[in-house]
Amino acid sequence: MKKKIEKINYLLIDYFGVPQKAKKNPNPLDTIIGTILSQNTNDKNSYQAYRNLKDNFRNWNELAELTPAKIEKHIKIAGLGKQKSKAIYELLQSLKKKEKLVSLDHIKTKNDKEILEELTSYNGVGVKTASCVILFSLGRNVCPVDTHVHRTLNRIGVVETNTPEKTFYKIIGNIPENTAHSFHTNLIRLGREICKPTNPNCSICPLLKLCKYDHKSLTAKVKNKTISFMLLDNL
């Protein structure tokens, strides 16, 4: 599997280029809140919701003083306001109770497994959100799996799984060193721009020769690469 992932990463970089990283890794709490906001919406709306919080509160301690209803008013643009405000509120309250301060800096000394276990113990925080913290805040070689990564890896034939979480645990440990960020980001671009849920544009896919997908759409289409805004590299 590692060799195949290495080949896929090479082909995706050749097609999309090396994804731009944030100049400075966001702190873990920034990333986890940003990822919660990103669920079931586009990156631009979730970024606006994130900015609404950062611009209106000096720190997360201030936000922790609000009720879920008041948090919701600031993040409506990201959708699922009640669900997301509750998740953010409960996370901040849990940290205040457990760590005596609203911070996740203590996870920096833990290993990946320990971080996954701790973060997923909080209500509203799943494996994808926890793995985003490990990659984007701590810079470790872990590839988060969202719906795009899950779909593309199954179609290509790297895994045969029925949930993103199962895909994550199949590939963890098989990501070549220092490639997780580019692999993750370019797979998202592939899923957004080419390997879409319906009517994939297989004729221009850089992975066409490797792909095991049985229902390829090979009708010639115009090559149309776009520069996607990636939330977690812009926090």
N, C-alpha and C positions, 0 to 999 in steps of 0.2 A: 504493500500500500504506500509506503513512504516514497518509493521510486516513482510511482504513478503521480502522487501529489507533487513531487518535485518537477516532473514533466509538465503537469498542468499549470503550475505556478509560472514556469518559464514561458509557456505559450501565452498565458494571460498577460504577463508583463510585456511580452513582445507586441501584443495587440493594444493593450490599454496604457502601458507605461507603468513606472513605479509609482504607486499611490503616495500622495503627499501626506506626511505625518504632521501632527501638531508640533509647534516649536517647543512646547513644554508640556509634559504629561499633566493632565488635570488631576487634581487630588481625587482619591477614591470616592468620596461622597458626592463630588460634582458629577462623576461618571455614572454612579448608580442612580442619581436623581435624573440625569439626562436620559439614561436608558429607560427608566420607568416612563418618562414623558414620551419617548419615541414609539411606544407600543401602539400598533394599529393606526398609525398616521404617518405622514411623510416627514422627512427630516427638517424641512423649512418650518412647518408648523410647530414641531416639537422644539426646534431651536428658539422660536419666538417665545414659546411658553417658558423655556429655560431662562431666556434673557429677562422675561417679566419678573422672574423670581430674583435673579442676580441683581437686577437694576433697582428693585424696590426694597431689598433687604441687605443689610451690611454683611450678614453671615447666616449660616444655617441655624445658629442658635436663636436668632430672631424669628425665623420661620417656624421654629419648634414651639413658639408661644401661640401660634395661631390654631384655630380649630380647622378641621378638614373643610368645612364649608367656606371659610375665608381663604384657604389655600386654593380651593377650586376656582374662585373668582379670577385668580391670576393665571390659571393654566387652561382655561376653557378652549383656547384655540387648538390645543393638542387633542381634544376629544376625550371621551371616557373620563370626564372630570371627576365624578364622584369616586370612581374606582382608583384613579391615579392619585387624587388628593388623599384618599384614605391610606394608600400604600406609603406615600411619602410621610404622612403624619405618623403612622405607626412605626415606620423605620426610625424617624427622629426621636420618638418617645422611647423606643426600645434602647437606642444608643444612650440616651440620657440616663436611663435606669441601670443599664448594664455597665457602661463605661464611665459614667458620671460626667460625660461631656459629649457634645454632638460632633463626633469625628470618627473616621474609619482609619486613621493613620496607624493604629496598632496592628492592622493586618499586614503591613509592609514586611514584617519579620517572619510571617508565616509562609508555609509552602502552599502550592496551588491547591492541593486536596483540602487542607485545613481552611483555606479561604473559601472554597466552594461550599464546604460544610457550614461554615459560619454564616455566610451571606444568604444562603438559601434557607436558613432557619428563620429569617425575617419574613413576615407576611408580605406577599406581593413581589417577592424577589425570587426569580427562577434561575435555572442554570445559565441561560443566555445572558441575563443581566449580570450575574456574578462573573461569568467568563469575560464579559466586556470590561469589567473593572480590572481583571488580571492582565488583559492585553493592553488596554488603552491607558490605564493609570500606572501600572507596574512595569509595563514594557516586556512582559514575559511571552514566551513562545506558545501561546494558547489561542486557538481559533474559535471564536464564538460562532454558534450556528443559529441563524434566523431562518425564516421561510425560504429565502432565496438560496442560501448556502445549502440548506437541506434538499431543496428541489434539484438544484444543479448537480450536487454530488450523487444523488440517486440516479438521475438521468444519465450522467456520464458513466456510471457503473463503479464508482469508488466504494459505495456502500449500498446495502439493501435494507433500508430501515423505514419505519412508518411514522416517526416523530423526530423533530429537531434535536430533542434531548438524546435520543438513542444515537443519532448521527454524531453528536458531539462526543459521546463516550466511545464510539467506534474509531474516531480519528485522533482522539487525544493520545499523545505519545507517538504519533506517526507523522507529525509535522516537521519537515526538515528545519534545522536550526536557523533562526533569524528570518523565517519566511511567513510566519503567522499573519502579520499585519497585511502584507501584500496579497497573500492567498485569500484571506477573509474579505478584504475590501474589493478586490477584483472579481471574486465570485458574486458579490452583491451587485456589482455593475453588470456582470454577465446576466444575472437573473432579472435585473431591471430592464436592460436594453435589448437583450437577444433571447435568452432562454426563459421567456415569459411563461406564466402558467398556461395560457392558451395561445395558440398561433405563434409558437417560437420561430424566430428567424434563423433557422438552422443553416441556411445557405451561406451566411456570412460569419458563422461561429468559428472562432480560432481553434475550438476543440472538436470540430466535426469528425476528424479521422479517428479520434480516441473514443468518441461518445457511443454508448451502447443503447441509447434511447430508440425504442422501436417505432415511434410515430413522428419521425423527422419530417419537417416541412422544408422542402428543398426548392420551392419556387423562388426564383431570383428576386432579390429585393435590394433597394439602394442601401449602401453602407452608410450608417448614420450613427457615428459615435458622439456622445455628449459628455460633458464634464459634470458628473453627479456631485451634489453637495452632500458631504458625509458629516453627520452631526457630531460624532464623538471625536473627530479630528478638528473640531472647531469650538470646543467648549472653552 
